[in-house]
Amino acid sequence: EIVLTQSPASLSLSPGERATLSCRASQSISNNLAWFQQKPGQAPRLLIYDASNRATGIPGRFRGSGSGTDFTLTISSLEPEDFAVYYCQQRSDWLTFGQGTRLEIK
Amino acid sequence: QITVKESGPTLVKPRQTLTLTCTVSGFSLSTTGVGVGWIRQPPGKALEWLTLIYWDDDKHYSPSLKRRLSVTKDSSKNQVVLVMTNMEPVDTATYYCAVSIPETMAWGQGILVAVSS
């Protein structure tokens, strides 16, 4: 089973700042990685697929990068609505999620 | 606009079988490339994929749960049904249905299922 490790577990930033979230796979998954955003009481929302492609309707401040085992989600300038939990998910071997990074307002 | 809705019991007893239905409107599940998945999330915990069924009836299951899972699709009703046997308290979670189409996913609001006697 491919294990995804997300870091940091939580991140405290202010609106307007840049957020950098990491996801590391236990073995190479090529570019088979997606990022999701989940707000309290809501279903997850797909942000990025295939490591770097923004999903339909996702603002340009969200950028995904990486391949192989190391991936990054960058939010260039945080908006108030961006504070949420972020999950990475691989589809190279079945489908598994990381444990999430909680992005909090400082 | 695609809408996805989960339905089923919100409380089941230990060792019972859970049956959940996902109803999709605004998009045909027979469309080439479409997949429908079930994902669950225990309270305060991370997400876990359970099963995925494609437009052509190709089915995939979580390796750790496959003995307990079954998924079927009724294209005429645009529905997908999940069956999970031998439910236990650790299976208490919000169960989500999600439709995967090119460049996006549409999720239901989820249904919280508690397992308790």
Interface residues (C-beta under 8 A of the other chain):
Chain A: E1 F36 Q38 Q42 A43 P44 R45 L46 Y49 N53 A55 T56 G57 Y87 Q89 W94 L95 T96 F97 G98 Q99 G100
Chain B: G37 I39 A46 L47 E48 W49 L52 H60 S62 P63 Y96 A98 E103 T104 M105 W107 G108 Q109 G110
